[in-house]
Amino acid sequence: MIDVTYYDREADIVYVELRDAEVARSEEHGWGLIDLGRDGEPVGMEYWDASEHLAAEFLDALPEPAALEHQPA
């Protein structure tokens, strides 16, 4: 499984992959999105305005999305 968890500092969005599955649909909430698989179970979560809601230590520990592109599989 490729771990797709990152913090896009420019957009102030965190994405956390919960499991390796195809996203069938997304549910929008005031804080972001929940991506759901075909089975209706969560696949990932996107947090908007992350710096306002999540701890700075957590955000600092996450890679940028571009850094994930250069990781070996």
C-alpha positions in Angstrom: 0.0 0.0 0.0 1.3 3.5 -0.9 0.7 5.8 2.0 -0.8 9.0 0.5 -0.9 11.4 3.4 0.4 14.9 2.8 0.0 18.6 3.6 -0.3 21.0 0.7 1.0 24.1 2.5 0.0 26.5 -0.3 -3.6 25.3 -0.4 -3.6 24.6 3.4 -5.1 21.1 2.8 -4.2 17.8 4.4 -5.1 14.5 2.8 -5.0 11.3 4.8 -5.5 8.0 3.0 -7.2 5.5 5.3 -6.9 2.5 3.0 -5.9 1.6 -0.5 -9.2 1.5 -2.5 -10.8 3.3 -5.4 -12.9 6.3 -4.4 -16.5 5.9 -5.6 -17.9 9.2 -4.2 -17.1 12.0 -1.8 -19.2 13.6 0.9 -18.6 17.3 1.6 -18.6 18.6 5.2 -17.8 22.0 6.6 -14.2 21.0 7.4 -13.5 19.1 4.1 -14.3 15.8 2.3 -14.7 12.2 3.2 -13.8 9.9 0.2 -15.9 6.7 0.2 -15.2 3.4 -1.5 -17.7 1.3 -3.4 -18.6 -0.4 -0.1 -19.5 2.9 1.5 -16.6 2.8 3.9 -14.1 5.7 4.2 -11.0 5.6 1.9 -9.6 9.0 2.8 -10.2 12.4 4.3 -9.3 15.9 3.1 -9.1 18.6 5.7 -9.5 22.2 4.5 -8.0 25.2 6.3 -5.8 22.6 8.0 -3.6 25.1 9.8 -6.7 26.5 11.6 -7.8 23.0 12.9 -4.8 20.7 13.2 -1.7 20.9 15.4 1.3 22.6 13.9 3.5 19.7 15.0 1.3 17.3 13.0 1.4 19.5 9.9 5.2 20.0 10.1 5.6 16.2 10.1 3.7 15.7 6.8 5.4 15.7 3.4 4.4 18.1 0.6 2.5 16.4 -2.3 5.4 16.9 -4.7 7.7 14.9 -2.3 5.4 11.8 -2.7 6.0 11.8 -6.5 9.7 11.1 -5.9 9.4 8.3 -3.5 10.3 4.8 -4.7 7.3 2.4 -4.9 
